[in-house]
C-alpha cells in the first residue's frame, strides 16, 4: 500500500507542532519552578478549595447524568413513541451548542426571575450563582457521553437471555437487575467516567452560572484562568499541570474500562 | 423504526404498559426541561423586544466582526483538520508499525484536555513568558493575543474529530478495494481520489460537521489566547460573554441566537447523515 511516508510524516509533523510542542512548553514551565514551589502552589488553600468544589460538583453531575442518561438510552432503544427521533437528535445538543450559550441559557433559566429559578428559589433551592449551578452546567455538557455509550450496548442486547430468564420464572424487575444491568454496566461505567472527566475540565458553561466566589463556587479551570489574568504564570502553570494529570488519570481509566467492555460484549 | 424493534418478539422486560408510560413520560419531561428549554429560552429572550430590536442588536459592528472572525477560523481550521484526519487515518489503519497504538492515543489526546489547559499550553509556547516568546519578540512576530493564536488553539481542540471518524471507519474496511485498484495499475493518487475518497466520503462529511461545530463554539481555549480585544480578536462565543458582562442582555442573546441556530443546523445535518448515509451511527465526542 502506498503513502506510508507521506501520511505518517505529515501526521507526526502536525501532531508535533500542534499537540506535543505546546504540551512540552507547559511541562517545561512547571519543571522550571522546581518541586518545592510547585508543591506549594498546587496545595495552596484556594487551589485545594477549587479541587473540592470541582470534584464534588462533578460527582453530583455524573450521578445525574448516569441516571438520566440510562433512562434516555433505555426509552430510546426499547420503546416507540411520538418524538423519539427528535429526542434522539436532542441528546447531542450539548455537543452542538457552544458552552458559552449553554452557560448563558442555564443562567437565565435558573436566575431568580427565570423560568426555573422563580419556582425553585421560593422553595429555598438556589441554583444560579450557587454550587448547584456548577453541577447543572457540568451535567448539561456531559450527559451525551452516558447515553451514547449505553445506547449501542442496549441495542445489541440478546433477547434470548431475557427469554431464558423469563422461562425460569424471573419477573421484569429480576430480568432487569440480573440479566440486563450486568451486561450494560461496563458501558454505563465507561460513559459515567467520560462524563466525569469532561466535568472536571469544563469552563465555558460554568463561568456564567457559578457566581465564581473564591472557596465557594470557584472551579479549578476558573482559578487557572484567574491566575492568568493576575499575570501569576507560575500559579496558572501549576494548576494546568494538575488538570492535565487528572485528565491523564481519567483517560487511562476510561480506556481500560472500554477495553474491558469491548471484551465483554465482543463488539469491535 | 427503532433499531431494536426488529428483534422485539413477544414480551420483553419493561413492556408493561404503566412502566413504559412512566419511563417515557419521565424521560420526555426531563428532556424538555433540561435539553430543550435552554434552546427555547435563548430564542425567546433574543426576540423579546421584537424583530427590529433583535436585528439592531445583532448587526452592531463588534458582533458582525465577531461573526466574521468565527467564520474565518472555521474556514481555515476545518480543511486543515480534514487533511490531517485523512493522513492520520491512512497511516494508522493501512500500516502496522511500532508505536501505532501510542500514535492513536496521541491523536485522540486533545479530547481529554480541558479547554483552559489547551489555552494555557499555547500561552506557554508563544506568549511573552513562553518557550518561543523571546525568539518571536526578537523577530518582531506576534502570535499570542491575535488571530493566529485563535486559529492555532482551535486546530488543537478540533484536531481529533475527523481523524477519529475516519479511523473508526477505515479500520473496518480491509483495504481490498485499494489493493484491487493498485493491481489494475492505478497510481497511488489515482487510487486515493477514485477509491479511497469515495469510500470514506460520509465519514469525512460527518467529521467535518463535528469539527466545524466545535471550532465555531470553542470558548475556554480561545478566551485564554485571544486577549478579548473588542472588534478585533473576539469570536462569537467570547462576544456573548462580553455583552453579558456588559449587562447588554439583548445583545448577548442576539449573538447567542446565531450560535444556537448553527447548533440546531449541526444537529439536523448529523441526524440526516445518520439516517441516509450507510454505516453512520450516533457516535459522539
Boltz contact constraints between the chains, C-beta under 6 A:
constraints:
  - contact:
      token1: [A, 1]
      token2: [B, 94]
      max_distance: 6.0
  - contact:
      token1: [A, 2]
      token2: [B, 188]
      max_distance: 6.0
  - contact:
      token1: [A, 3]
      token2: [B, 90]
      max_distance: 6.0
  - contact:
      token1: [A, 3]
      token2: [B, 188]
      max_distance: 6.0
  - contact:
      token1: [A, 4]
      token2: [B, 95]
      max_distance: 6.0
  - contact:
      token1: [A, 7]
      token2: [B, 87]
      max_distance: 6.0
  - contact:
      token1: [A, 7]
      token2: [B, 90]
      max_distance: 6.0
  - contact:
      token1: [A, 7]
      token2: [B, 91]
      max_distance: 6.0
  - contact:
      token1: [A, 8]
      token2: [B, 91]
      max_distance: 6.0
  - contact:
      token1: [A, 10]
      token2: [B, 87]
      max_distance: 6.0
  - contact:
      token1: [A, 11]
      token2: [B, 87]
      max_distance: 6.0
  - contact:
      token1: [A, 11]
      token2: [B, 88]
      max_distance: 6.0
  - contact:
      token1: [A, 11]
      token2: [B, 91]
      max_distance: 6.0
  - contact:
      token1: [A, 14]
      token2: [B, 84]
      max_distance: 6.0
  - contact:
      token1: [A, 15]
      token2: [B, 106]
      max_distance: 6.0
  - contact:
      token1: [A, 18]
      token2: [B, 155]
      max_distance: 6.0
  - contact:
      token1: [A, 18]
      token2: [B, 156]
      max_distance: 6.0
  - contact:
      token1: [A, 22]
      token2: [B, 121]
      max_distance: 6.0
  - contact:
      token1: [A, 22]
      token2: [B, 122]
      max_distance: 6.0
  - contact:
      token1: [A, 22]
      token2: [B, 125]
      max_distance: 6.0
  - contact:
      token1: [A, 23]
      token2: [B, 121]
      max_distance: 6.0
  - contact:
      token1: [A, 25]
      token2: [B, 124]
      max_distance: 6.0
  - contact:
      token1: [A, 25]
      token2: [B, 125]
      max_distance: 6.0
  - contact:
      token1: [A, 25]
      token2: [B, 130]
      max_distance: 6.0
  - contact:
      token1: [A, 25]
      token2: [B, 131]
      max_distance: 6.0
  - contact:
      token1: [A, 26]
      token2: [B, 121]
      max_distance: 6.0
  - contact:
      token1: [A, 26]
      token2: [B, 124]
      max_distance: 6.0
  - contact:
      token1: [A, 29]
      token2: [B, 124]
      max_distance: 6.0
  - contact:
      token1: [A, 68]
      token2: [B, 30]
      max_distance: 6.0
  - contact:
      token1: [A, 71]
      token2: [B, 27]
      max_distance: 6.0
  - contact:
      token1: [A, 72]
      token2: [B, 27]
      max_distance: 6.0
  - contact:
      token1: [A, 75]
      token2: [B, 23]
      max_distance: 6.0
  - contact:
      token1: [A, 75]
      token2: [B, 24]
      max_distance: 6.0
  - contact:
      token1: [A, 75]
      token2: [B, 27]
      max_distance: 6.0
  - contact:
      token1: [A, 77]
      token2: [B, 4]
      max_distance: 6.0
  - contact:
      token1: [A, 78]
      token2: [B, 14]
      max_distance: 6.0
  - contact:
      token1: [A, 79]
      token2: [B, 20]
      max_distance: 6.0
  - contact:
      token1: [A, 79]
      token2: [B, 24]
      max_distance: 6.0
  - contact:
      token1: [A, 80]
      token2: [B, 2]
      max_distance: 6.0
  - contact:
      token1: [A, 81]
      token2: [B, 24]
      max_distance: 6.0
  - contact:
      token1: [A, 87]
      token2: [B, 31]
      max_distance: 6.0
  - contact:
      token1: [A, 89]
      token2: [B, 267]
      max_distance: 6.0
  - contact:
      token1: [A, 89]
      token2: [B, 271]
      max_distance: 6.0
  - contact:
      token1: [A, 90]
      token2: [B, 35]
      max_distance: 6.0
  - contact:
      token1: [A, 92]
      token2: [B, 267]
      max_distance: 6.0
  - contact:
      token1: [A, 92]
      token2: [B, 284]
      max_distance: 6.0
  - contact:
      token1: [A, 93]
      token2: [B, 35]
      max_distance: 6.0
  - contact:
      token1: [A, 95]
      token2: [B, 284]
      max_distance: 6.0
  - contact:
      token1: [A, 95]
      token2: [B, 285]
      max_distance: 6.0
  - contact:
      token1: [A, 96]
      token2: [B, 213]
      max_distance: 6.0
  - contact:
      token1: [A, 96]
      token2: [B, 263]
      max_distance: 6.0
  - contact:
      token1: [A, 96]
      token2: [B, 266]
      max_distance: 6.0
  - contact:
      token1: [A, 96]
      token2: [B, 267]
      max_distance: 6.0
  - contact:
      token1: [A, 97]
      token2: [B, 263]
      max_distance: 6.0
  - contact:
      token1: [A, 98]
      token2: [B, 217]
      max_distance: 6.0
  - contact:
      token1: [A, 98]
      token2: [B, 237]
      max_distance: 6.0
  - contact:
      token1: [A, 98]
      token2: [B, 259]
      max_distance: 6.0
  - contact:
      token1: [A, 99]
      token2: [B, 219]
      max_distance: 6.0
  - contact:
      token1: [A, 100]
      token2: [B, 219]
      max_distance: 6.0
  - contact:
      token1: [A, 100]
      token2: [B, 237]
      max_distance: 6.0
  - contact:
      token1: [A, 100]
      token2: [B, 240]
      max_distance: 6.0
  - contact:
      token1: [A, 100]
      token2: [B, 241]
      max_distance: 6.0
  - contact:
      token1: [A, 101]
      token2: [B, 256]
      max_distance: 6.0
  - contact:
      token1: [A, 101]
      token2: [B, 259]
      max_distance: 6.0
  - contact:
      token1: [A, 101]
      token2: [B, 260]
      max_distance: 6.0
  - contact:
      token1: [A, 104]
      token2: [B, 240]
      max_distance: 6.0
  - contact:
      token1: [A, 104]
      token2: [B, 256]
      max_distance: 6.0
  - contact:
      token1: [A, 105]
      token2: [B, 38]
      max_distance: 6.0
  - contact:
      token1: [A, 105]
      token2: [B, 41]
      max_distance: 6.0
  - contact:
      token1: [A, 105]
      token2: [B, 42]
      max_distance: 6.0
  - contact:
      token1: [A, 108]
      token2: [B, 41]
      max_distance: 6.0
  - contact:
      token1: [A, 109]
      token2: [B, 37]
      max_distance: 6.0
  - contact:
      token1: [A, 109]
      token2: [B, 41]
      max_distance: 6.0
  - contact:
      token1: [A, 144]
      token2: [B, 284]
      max_distance: 6.0
  - contact:
      token1: [A, 148]
      token2: [B, 282]
      max_distance: 6.0
  - contact:
      token1: [A, 148]
      token2: [B, 284]
      max_distance: 6.0
  - contact:
      token1: [A, 155]
      token2: [B, 3]
      max_distance: 6.0
  - contact:
      token1: [A, 155]
      token2: [B, 4]
      max_distance: 6.0
  - contact:
      token1: [A, 159]
      token2: [B, 7]
      max_distance: 6.0
  - contact:
      token1: [A, 162]
      token2: [B, 12]
      max_distance: 6.0
  - contact:
      token1: [A, 162]
      token2: [B, 13]
      max_distance: 6.0
  - contact:
      token1: [A, 172]
      token2: [B, 13]
      max_distance: 6.0
  - contact:
      token1: [A, 175]
      token2: [B, 13]
      max_distance: 6.0
  - contact:
      token1: [A, 176]
      token2: [B, 13]
      max_distance: 6.0
  - contact:
      token1: [A, 201]
      token2: [B, 114]
      max_distance: 6.0
  - contact:
      token1: [A, 203]
      token2: [B, 115]
      max_distance: 6.0
  - contact:
      token1: [A, 203]
      token2: [B, 116]
      max_distance: 6.0
  - contact:
      token1: [A, 203]
      token2: [B, 220]
      max_distance: 6.0
  - contact:
      token1: [A, 204]
      token2: [B, 219]
      max_distance: 6.0
  - contact:
      token1: [A, 204]
      token2: [B, 220]
      max_distance: 6.0
  - contact:
      token1: [A, 221]
      token2: [B, 114]
      max_distance: 6.0
  - contact:
      token1: [A, 221]
      token2: [B, 116]
      max_distance: 6.0
  - contact:
      token1: [A, 224]
      token2: [B, 116]
      max_distance: 6.0
  - contact:
      token1: [A, 225]
      token2: [B, 116]
      max_distance: 6.0
  - contact:
      token1: [A, 233]
      token2: [B, 129]
      max_distance: 6.0
  - contact:
      token1: [A, 236]
      token2: [B, 120]
      max_distance: 6.0
  - contact:
      token1: [A, 240]
      token2: [B, 117]
      max_distance: 6.0
  - contact:
      token1: [A, 240]
      token2: [B, 120]
      max_distance: 6.0
  - contact:
      token1: [A, 243]
      token2: [B, 114]
      max_distance: 6.0
  - contact:
      token1: [A, 243]
      token2: [B, 117]
      max_distance: 6.0
  - contact:
      token1: [A, 244]
      token2: [B, 117]
      max_distance: 6.0
  - contact:
      token1: [A, 247]
      token2: [B, 112]
      max_distance: 6.0
  - contact:
      token1: [A, 247]
      token2: [B, 113]
      max_distance: 6.0
  - contact:
      token1: [A, 251]
      token2: [B, 112]
      max_distance: 6.0
